[in-house]
Amino acid sequence: MTEFRYELLATDRKARLGRIHTAHGVIDTPTFMPVGTAATVKAMLPENVADTGAQILLGNTYHLMLRPGAERIARLGGLHKFMNWDKPILTDSGGYQVMSLAKLRKITEDGVTFKSHIDGRKFNLTPERSMEIQHLLGSTITMAFDECTPFPATEQQARESMQMSMRWAKRSRDAFVNREGYALYGIQQGSVFEALRRESSEKLAELDLPGHSVGGLAVGEGQQIMFDTLDFCVDMLPTNKPRYLMGVGKPSDLVGAVMRGIDQFDCVLPTRSGRNAQAFTHRGTLNLKNGRHRDDDRPLDDQCGCPACTKYSRAYLHHLIKAGEMLGSVLLTWHNLAYYQDLMRDMRSAISEGRMDAFARDFHAAQEGGDIDPVPIIED
């Protein structure tokens, strides 16, 4: 078996080029993890997700424990076999749902009691049960159970939330089943308060976990506040372990966070946007519902090699969206995932060549320059 370890290959200022070795394969970093909430990346076959360059997926503890159930997945051979994905899988702990299901849950020191959003059944999720579920799933990377502090929060609210998350992190570590090539990540909390982020980092350092993440951002605070927080909180994390920013984000978020030392990302944005006619391109974001595309025989993005861009026109993609055909969601999701993986690969190259600053300038200039000029619309 392969030992779980992080290998730092190069740096460019704070940006890091690395490699994570796991029981299910190697992950080149910085990396973006497509979200497979319910053991599937929506609108995509697993092999097509791999074709985009993805090396790791994210699964959701909360949703999988409700349906089809962690014990059932374990009986069927684990999550990798169940969803036909042989590369690494990271599962979140359910902590985000602790925040998002505010009307359906009750938090105590022991854990969270909540009602299923599916059928109203009552469940109790504790650090120990979260570790058990993620073990049953066979997660390559398990996340410690935490409370994702909402924004805005007072410093006192953020302190109480963070300190409970740190107590839960210790219980998570004690309940985690160590196996070669697998890992448990801690989650730094503290909202936007530097002293709280430092206290959280010091508590996590005592646990000596294989990886760390930054939680409690991308919850409504806005990009600038997120960057301002990353400016101080990432430096508090160990340099010899992977750093994961949870739930982020837009392409510009990824570029800015990589420049601040983040190695791993996940977000539903590329897949959700693809199902809603939105495409991310080298020249910015496009809405394929827009009538300007209906006579346009050019590719969606002439710098992209995905099937949506190499085999179909903007006019056809626009037609699929307007006709409500599911192929439109498939192709735009495929493109968005490919674009995100291309962006990560390009940043890895830029870091290795010491030109991350230039890359970021060119990226922002292209995004701000906007799309290619539209073709004239021919009236029917």
C-alpha positions in Angstrom: 0.0 0.0 0.0 1.0 3.6 -0.6 1.7 5.9 2.3 -0.4 9.0 2.4 1.9 11.9 2.0 2.2 15.4 0.4 5.2 16.1 -1.8 6.0 19.8 -2.4 7.6 20.1 -5.8 7.9 23.9 -6.4 6.7 27.2 -5.1 6.1 30.6 -6.7 5.7 33.1 -3.9 2.9 31.5 -1.9 1.6 29.3 -4.8 2.5 25.7 -4.4 3.0 22.9 -6.9 2.7 19.5 -5.2 1.6 15.9 -5.3 -0.6 13.9 -2.9 0.1 10.2 -2.7 -2.9 8.1 -1.6 -4.1 4.5 -1.6 -6.2 5.2 -4.7 -3.6 7.1 -6.8 -1.7 10.3 -7.1 -3.3 13.8 -7.0 -1.4 16.7 -8.7 -1.9 20.0 -6.9 -3.3 22.5 -7.1 -6.4 20.4 -7.9 -10.1 20.9 -8.3 -12.5 18.1 -7.1 -15.8 17.8 -9.0 -18.7 17.3 -6.6 -20.4 13.9 -6.7 -22.9 14.6 -3.9 -25.0 11.5 -4.2 -22.3 9.1 -5.6 -22.6 10.8 -9.0 -21.3 13.9 -10.7 -24.6 15.2 -12.1 -25.1 14.7 -15.9 -21.7 12.9 -16.3 -20.4 9.4 -16.6 -17.4 8.7 -14.3 -15.2 7.9 -17.2 -16.1 11.2 -18.8 -15.3 13.1 -15.6 -11.9 11.4 -15.6 -11.4 12.4 -19.3 -11.6 16.1 -18.2 -8.5 15.5 -16.1 -10.1 15.1 -12.7 -8.0 13.0 -10.3 -10.3 13.1 -7.3 -14.0 13.5 -6.6 -16.0 14.7 -3.5 -18.8 12.7 -2.0 -21.3 13.9 0.6 -21.6 12.1 3.9 -25.0 13.7 4.8 -26.7 12.8 1.5 -25.2 9.3 1.3 -26.1 8.4 4.9 -29.7 9.3 4.1 -29.8 7.6 0.7 -28.9 4.8 -0.1 -27.2 4.5 3.3 -23.6 4.0 4.3 -24.1 0.4 5.5 -25.7 -0.5 2.1 -22.8 1.0 0.2 -20.3 -0.9 2.3 -22.1 -4.2 1.7 -22.0 -3.4 -2.1 -18.2 -3.0 -2.0 -17.7 0.6 -0.9 -18.2 3.9 -2.7 -15.4 3.5 -5.3 -17.0 0.3 -6.6 -20.5 1.5 -6.1 -20.0 4.6 -8.4 -17.4 3.1 -10.7 -14.6 5.5 -9.7 -11.2 4.0 -8.9 -9.4 7.2 -8.1 -9.3 9.1 -4.8 -12.5 10.2 -3.2 -12.8 12.9 -0.4 -16.0 12.9 1.6 -17.1 15.9 3.6 -18.2 15.3 7.2 -21.7 16.6 7.1 -20.7 19.8 8.9 -21.8 22.1 6.1 -25.3 20.6 6.4 -25.2 21.4 10.1 -25.2 25.1 9.0 -27.5 24.8 5.9 -30.2 22.8 7.7 -30.7 25.3 10.5 -34.5 24.9 10.6 -34.2 21.1 10.8 -31.5 20.5 13.4 -30.5 20.9 17.0 -26.8 21.2 18.0 -25.4 19.9 21.3 -22.0 19.1 22.5 -22.6 15.5 21.5 -23.4 16.3 17.9 -26.3 17.2 15.7 -29.9 15.9 15.7 -31.7 16.6 12.5 -34.7 15.6 10.4 -34.1 14.3 7.0 -35.1 16.7 4.2 -36.3 13.7 2.3 -38.8 12.0 4.6 -38.6 13.7 8.0 -36.9 10.8 9.8 -34.7 11.8 12.7 -31.0 11.2 12.7 -28.1 11.9 15.1 -24.8 12.8 13.6 -21.8 12.9 15.9 -18.0 13.0 15.2 -17.9 9.3 15.9 -20.8 8.5 13.6 -19.4 10.7 10.9 -16.1 8.8 11.0 -18.0 5.5 10.9 -20.0 6.6 7.9 -16.9 7.8 6.0 -15.1 4.6 6.9 -18.0 2.5 5.6 -18.0 4.5 2.3 -14.2 3.8 2.0 -13.3 7.4 1.6 -9.7 8.1 0.7 -9.7 11.4 2.5 -12.1 11.8 5.5 -13.0 15.2 6.8 -13.3 15.8 10.6 -16.8 16.6 11.8 -17.3 20.3 12.4 -19.8 23.1 12.5 -19.5 25.4 9.5 -19.7 28.8 11.1 -22.3 31.0 9.2 -21.5 34.5 8.0 -22.0 37.0 9.5 -21.2 35.9 13.0 -20.0 37.9 16.0 -16.5 37.2 17.4 -18.1 35.4 20.4 -20.4 33.3 18.2 -17.4 32.4 16.0 -15.3 31.5 19.0 -17.9 29.2 20.5 -18.5 27.5 17.2 -14.7 27.1 16.5 -13.9 25.8 19.9 -16.7 23.1 19.6 -15.4 22.2 16.2 -11.9 21.7 17.7 -13.3 19.4 20.4 -15.2 17.5 17.7 -11.9 17.3 15.6 -10.2 15.5 18.5 -13.1 13.1 18.8 -12.9 12.6 15.0 -9.2 11.8 15.2 -9.8 9.3 18.1 -12.6 7.6 16.1 -10.8 7.5 12.8 -9.5 4.1 11.7 -5.9 4.6 10.4 -5.1 2.7 7.2 -2.1 3.1 5.0 -2.8 5.5 2.1 -5.9 7.0 3.7 -6.1 10.3 5.6 -8.1 12.5 8.0 -8.1 16.2 7.4 -8.8 18.8 10.1 -10.9 21.9 9.4 -9.6 25.3 10.5 -12.5 27.5 11.6 -12.8 31.0 13.1 -14.8 33.0 10.6 -12.9 36.2 9.6 -11.2 36.7 12.9 -7.4 36.2 12.8 -7.0 35.4 16.5 -9.6 32.7 16.2 -8.1 31.2 13.1 -4.7 31.0 14.9 -6.3 29.4 17.9 -8.0 26.8 15.7 -4.7 26.1 13.8 -2.8 25.6 17.1 -5.5 23.1 18.3 -5.3 21.2 15.0 -1.5 21.1 15.1 -1.8 19.2 18.4 -3.7 16.5 16.6 -1.0 16.0 14.0 -3.4 15.2 11.1 -2.2 14.4 7.6 -4.0 17.3 6.0 -5.7 20.6 6.8 -8.6 22.6 5.3 -9.9 26.1 5.6 -13.6 26.0 6.5 -16.2 28.7 7.1 -15.4 30.7 3.9 -17.5 31.1 0.7 -20.6 31.3 2.9 -21.7 34.8 1.8 -18.8 37.0 2.9 -17.8 38.0 -0.7 -14.5 37.4 -2.5 -12.5 40.3 -1.1 -13.2 39.3 2.5 -12.4 35.7 1.7 -9.1 36.8 0.2 -8.3 39.0 3.1 -8.9 36.1 5.5 -6.8 33.7 3.4 -4.0 36.3 3.4 -3.4 35.4 7.1 -5.1 32.1 7.8 -3.3 29.9 5.2 0.1 30.8 6.6 -1.0 29.3 9.9 -1.2 25.8 8.3 1.7 23.4 8.0 3.8 23.7 4.8 4.4 20.0 4.6 0.7 19.0 4.4 -2.0 19.6 1.8 -4.3 22.7 2.3 -7.9 22.5 1.1 -10.3 25.4 0.8 -13.8 24.0 1.1 -16.6 25.0 -1.3 -14.7 27.3 -3.6 -15.5 28.6 -6.2 -15.5 30.8 -9.3 -12.5 30.6 -11.6 -11.2 34.0 -10.2 -11.6 32.5 -6.7 -9.4 29.6 -7.6 -6.6 31.8 -9.1 -6.6 34.1 -6.1 -6.6 31.2 -3.6 -3.8 29.3 -5.3 -1.7 32.5 -5.2 -2.3 32.5 -1.4 -1.1 28.9 -0.9 -4.2 26.6 -1.3 -3.8 23.2 -2.9 -7.3 21.6 -3.1 -10.7 22.9 -4.0 -14.3 21.7 -4.6 -17.5 23.4 -5.7 -20.8 22.6 -7.3 -20.5 25.7 -9.5 -19.2 24.1 -12.7 -21.8 21.3 -12.7 -24.8 23.4 -11.4 -24.0 26.2 -13.9 -23.8 23.6 -16.7 -27.3 22.5 -15.9 -28.4 26.1 -16.0 -27.1 27.1 -19.4 -24.0 28.9 -18.0 -20.6 28.2 -19.4 -17.2 29.3 -18.1 -14.7 30.2 -20.8 -11.3 31.7 -21.2 -13.1 35.0 -22.1 -15.6 35.0 -19.2 -19.0 33.5 -18.4 -21.6 32.9 -21.1 -25.3 32.4 -20.9 -26.4 30.0 -23.6 -30.0 30.9 -23.2 -29.1 34.3 -24.8 -30.5 34.7 -28.3 -27.1 36.1 -29.6 -25.9 32.5 -29.9 -28.8 31.1 -32.0 -27.0 31.7 -35.4 -23.5 31.3 -34.2 -21.6 28.4 -35.7 -18.4 29.1 -33.8 -17.2 26.9 -30.8 -18.2 27.8 -27.3 -14.5 28.3 -26.4 -11.9 28.0 -29.1 -9.2 27.2 -26.5 -11.0 24.2 -25.1 -10.7 20.6 -26.4 -13.8 19.2 -24.8 -16.6 17.6 -27.0 -18.9 20.6 -26.5 -16.3 22.9 -28.0 -14.8 20.6 -30.7 -17.9 18.9 -32.0 -20.8 21.3 -31.6 -21.5 25.0 -32.3 -22.9 27.6 -30.0 -26.0 27.6 -32.1 -26.6 23.9 -31.4 -25.9 24.3 -27.7 -28.4 27.2 -27.6 -31.0 25.1 -29.4 -30.6 22.2 -26.9 -31.1 24.6 -24.0 -34.1 26.3 -25.5 -35.6 22.9 -26.4 -35.1 21.6 -22.9 -33.0 18.7 -24.2 -30.9 17.0 -21.5 -27.9 16.8 -23.9 -27.5 20.5 -23.4 -26.9 20.0 -19.7 -24.5 17.2 -20.4 -22.4 19.1 -22.8 -22.2 22.3 -20.8 -21.4 20.4 -17.6 -18.7 18.5 -19.5 -17.2 21.8 -20.8 -17.3 23.5 -17.4 -15.5 20.6 -15.7 -12.9 20.5 -18.6 -12.4 24.3 -18.2 -11.8 24.0 -14.5 -9.3 21.1 -15.0 -7.6 23.1 -17.7 -7.3 26.1 -15.4 -5.7 24.0 -12.7 -3.3 22.4 -15.1 -2.3 25.8 -16.5 -1.7 27.0 -12.9 0.4 24.0 -12.2 2.5 24.8 -15.2 2.8 28.5 -14.3 4.0 27.6 -10.8 6.6 25.1 -12.1 7.9 27.8 -14.4 7.8 30.6 -11.9 5.3 32.8 -13.8 2.2 32.7 -11.7 2.0 36.5 -11.4 2.1 36.8 -15.2 -0.5 34.0 -15.5 -2.9 35.7 -13.1 -2.5 39.0 -15.0 -3.3 37.4 -18.3 -6.2 35.4 -16.8 -7.9 38.5 -15.5 -7.2 40.5 -18.6 -8.9 37.8 -20.8 -11.8 37.5 -18.4 -12.4 41.3 -18.3 -11.9 41.5 -22.1 -15.1 39.6 -22.6 -16.4 37.2 -25.2 -15.7 37.4 -28.9 -18.0 39.7 -30.9 -21.4 38.1 -31.6 -22.4 37.2 -35.1 -25.3 39.1 -36.5 -28.7 37.6 -35.7 -30.7 36.6 -38.8 -34.4 37.2 -38.2 -36.7 34.3 -39.0 
